[in-house]
Amino acid sequence: MHNLSKKMSRFLGIITLITASTNFYLEVIKDNSSSILALMTLVFMCILVIVQILEKSHEE
C-alpha cells in the first residue's frame, strides 16, 4: 500500500509539471517578448520538481 501511494505522488508530480509547462508554452505563444522569462521560470520549476523527487526517494 505504501509503494502505491509513492507511485501516485510521483504521478501527480509529473501531471503538475506537464500542466505547468503547457501553461507556460501557451503564455509564450501569446506574448513572445516574455518567452525568455517564461523559459527560465519553466527550467526553475523543473529543477524544483527534480529536487523534490530526489528528496522523496532519499526519505524511503
N, CA, C and O of each residue as an XYZ file, in Angstrom:
240
protein
N       0.837     -1.203      0.000
C       0.000      0.000      0.000
C       0.869      1.251      0.000
O       0.568      2.224     -0.690
N       1.961      1.219      0.786
C       2.855      2.382      0.852
C       3.508      2.635     -0.504
O       3.680      3.781     -0.919
N       3.874      1.536     -1.195
C       4.502      1.659     -2.512
C       3.558      2.316     -3.506
O       3.984      3.114     -4.341
N       2.263      1.977     -3.414
C       1.267      2.546     -4.324
C       1.149      4.045     -4.120
O       1.081      4.802     -5.088
N       1.125      4.480     -2.861
C       0.992      5.921     -2.595
C       2.221      6.676     -3.087
O       2.111      7.818     -3.533
N       3.399      6.039     -3.010
C       4.619      6.672     -3.513
C       4.529      6.868     -5.023
O       4.890      7.923     -5.544
N       4.039      5.831     -5.725
C       3.892      5.945     -7.177
C       2.862      7.004     -7.531
O       3.054      7.759     -8.484
N       1.768      7.070     -6.776
C       0.720      8.053     -7.047
C       1.252      9.466     -6.870
O       0.942     10.341     -7.679
N       2.048      9.710     -5.828
C       2.571     11.061     -5.599
C       3.532     11.459     -6.718
O       3.552     12.619     -7.129
N       4.326     10.514     -7.211
C       5.208     10.815     -8.346
C       4.389     11.127     -9.585
O       4.696     12.061    -10.326
N       3.326     10.324     -9.807
C       2.455     10.522    -10.968
C       1.804     11.895    -10.907
O       1.736     12.594    -11.918
N       1.321     12.292     -9.722
C       0.705     13.608     -9.557
C       1.728     14.708     -9.804
O       1.400     15.741    -10.388
N       2.957     14.495     -9.366
C       4.005     15.477     -9.606
C       4.279     15.659    -11.088
O       4.484     16.779    -11.556
N       4.284     14.550    -11.829
C       4.502     14.621    -13.279
C       3.352     15.353    -13.950
O       3.571     16.178    -14.836
N       2.104     15.049    -13.524
C       0.935     15.733    -14.097
C       1.027     17.229    -13.831
O       0.754     18.038    -14.718
N       1.415     17.600    -12.602
C       1.547     19.019    -12.256
C       2.592     19.688    -13.143
O       2.382     20.801    -13.626
N       3.709     19.014    -13.355
C       4.773     19.563    -14.201
C       4.291     19.762    -15.634
O       4.559     20.797    -16.245
N       3.576     18.763    -16.174
C       3.072     18.864    -17.553
C       2.085     20.017    -17.665
O       2.128     20.785    -18.627
N       1.187     20.140    -16.675
C       0.205     21.231    -16.695
C       0.906     22.581    -16.652
O       0.552     23.498    -17.393
N       1.905     22.696    -15.777
C       2.642     23.959    -15.656
C       3.364     24.286    -16.963
O       3.345     25.433    -17.410
N       3.998     23.289    -17.574
C       4.713     23.539    -18.830
C       3.747     23.969    -19.923
O       4.046     24.878    -20.697
N       2.580     23.313    -19.989
C       1.585     23.675    -21.000
C       1.154     25.118    -20.816
O       1.053     25.869    -21.786
N       0.899     25.512    -19.567
C       0.500     26.898    -19.292
C       1.587     27.871    -19.731
O       1.287     28.910    -20.320
N       2.854     27.544    -19.448
C       3.953     28.428    -19.834
C       4.070     28.535    -21.350
O       4.276     29.626    -21.882
N       3.937     27.400    -22.054
C       4.039     27.447    -23.509
C       2.916     28.272    -24.113
O       3.132     28.997    -25.084
N       1.692     28.170    -23.537
C       0.579     28.982    -24.027
C       0.875     30.461    -23.817
O       0.572     31.285    -24.679
N       1.467     30.800    -22.671
C       1.832     32.194    -22.408
C       2.891     32.668    -23.406
O       2.831     33.801    -23.883
N       3.855     31.809    -23.718
C       4.912     32.166    -24.674
C       4.308     32.440    -26.048
O       4.685     33.401    -26.718
N       3.369     31.592    -26.463
C       2.733     31.781    -27.772
C       1.981     33.111    -27.798
O       1.978     33.811    -28.810
N       1.339     33.455    -26.663
C       0.566     34.702    -26.612
C       1.471     35.925    -26.695
O       1.166     36.887    -27.400
N       2.591     35.879    -25.968
C       3.443     37.070    -25.865
C       4.907     36.660    -26.008
O       5.514     36.168    -25.056
N       5.470     36.863    -27.193
C       6.834     36.415    -27.457
C       7.893     37.208    -26.689
O       9.007     36.722    -26.494
N       7.552     38.424    -26.253
C       8.560     39.241    -25.572
C       8.931     38.654    -24.212
O      10.024     38.909    -23.707
N       8.026     37.868    -23.613
C       8.319     37.306    -22.295
C       8.762     35.849    -22.390
O       8.759     35.134    -21.389
N       9.145     35.405    -23.592
C       9.468     33.989    -23.766
C      10.704     33.587    -22.966
O      10.762     32.480    -22.430
N      11.689     34.476    -22.883
C      12.909     34.152    -22.134
C      12.573     34.001    -20.650
O      13.042     33.073    -19.991
N      11.763     34.914    -20.135
C      11.359     34.838    -18.730
C      10.569     33.565    -18.465
O      10.793     32.893    -17.459
N       9.648     33.230    -19.362
C       8.844     32.019    -19.194
C       9.724     30.775    -19.235
O       9.530     29.846    -18.451
N      10.690     30.759    -20.149
C      11.590     29.615    -20.262
C      12.421     29.449    -18.990
O      12.596     28.333    -18.500
N      12.931     30.563    -18.457
C      13.719     30.499    -17.227
C      12.870     30.002    -16.067
O      13.333     29.202    -15.254
N      11.621     30.475    -15.989
C      10.735     30.027    -14.916
C      10.443     28.544    -15.055
O      10.396     27.820    -14.061
N      10.246     28.089    -16.293
C       9.975     26.674    -16.545
C      11.158     25.814    -16.117
O      10.971     24.778    -15.480
N      12.372     26.234    -16.462
C      13.570     25.493    -16.068
C      13.684     25.443    -14.549
O      14.013     24.403    -13.977
N      13.409     26.580    -13.896
C      13.463     26.642    -12.438
C      12.464     25.676    -11.818
O      12.785     24.984    -10.852
N      11.244     25.624    -12.373
C      10.227     24.711    -11.850
C      10.632     23.262    -12.057
O      10.400     22.426    -11.184
N      11.239     22.948    -13.206
C      11.716     21.582    -13.458
C      12.751     21.181    -12.415
O      12.718     20.064    -11.900
N      13.674     22.096    -12.104
C      14.701     21.822    -11.100
C      14.054     21.566     -9.746
O      14.449     20.643     -9.033
N      13.054     22.382     -9.384
C      12.361     22.193     -8.110
C      11.707     20.823     -8.039
O      11.806     20.138     -7.021
N      11.038     20.419     -9.118
C      10.361     19.118     -9.127
C      11.373     17.986     -9.008
O      11.142     17.025     -8.275
N      12.497     18.089     -9.722
C      13.534     17.055     -9.655
C      14.086     16.952     -8.236
O      14.296     15.852     -7.724
N      14.321     18.099     -7.605
C      14.835     18.100     -6.232
C      13.835     17.439     -5.294
O      14.227     16.659     -4.426
N      12.543     17.739     -5.456
C      11.519     17.138     -4.603
C      11.473     15.628     -4.781
O      11.355     14.893     -3.801
N      11.567     15.153     -6.036
C      11.549     13.709     -6.290
C      12.770     13.051     -5.656
O      12.660     11.974     -5.070
N      13.943     13.698     -5.771
C      15.156     13.139     -5.173
C      15.036     13.083     -3.657
O      15.449     12.102     -3.040
N      14.469     14.136     -3.044
C      14.291     14.139     -1.594
C      13.350     13.024     -1.164
O      13.593     12.362     -0.155
N      12.269     12.807     -1.926
C      11.319     11.743     -1.592
C      11.990     10.383     -1.677
O      11.754      9.525     -0.826
N      12.827     10.171     -2.697
C      13.474      8.870     -2.848
C      14.531      8.660     -1.759
O      14.802      7.521     -1.379
N      15.130      9.744     -1.252
C      16.098      9.606     -0.158
C      15.400      9.298      1.158
O      15.968      8.615      2.010
N      14.163      9.794      1.340
C      13.420      9.532      2.573
C      13.086      8.060      2.722
O      13.008      7.557      3.843
N      12.887      7.357      1.607
C      12.476      5.939      1.652
C      13.543      5.068      2.299
O      13.362      3.856      2.418
